């Protein structure tokens, strides 16, 4: 909390010095708007991050599922190959 006060004072004086505000009260209001915009942006970014994390979990689950299916297909194809091989071997 102690660190927030000097940075707020610096931001307000900087707004006034750079011409974004003519009076101190205008600079304070502008600073409040900037803080609110930053808060809103942060909330949006957090939501997007949560959405991306959910998507990543879904993709990982789907990858595991497909990997298991691929293993089963491989096992089935291997079994079919060896069944056919031994049938042909017995015939000859």
Secondary structure, 3 states (H helix, E strand, C coil): CHHHHHHHHHHHHHHHHCCCCCCHHHHHHHHHHHHHHHHHHHHHHHHHHHHHHHHHHHHHHHHHHHHHHHHHHHHHHHHHHHHHHHHHHHHC
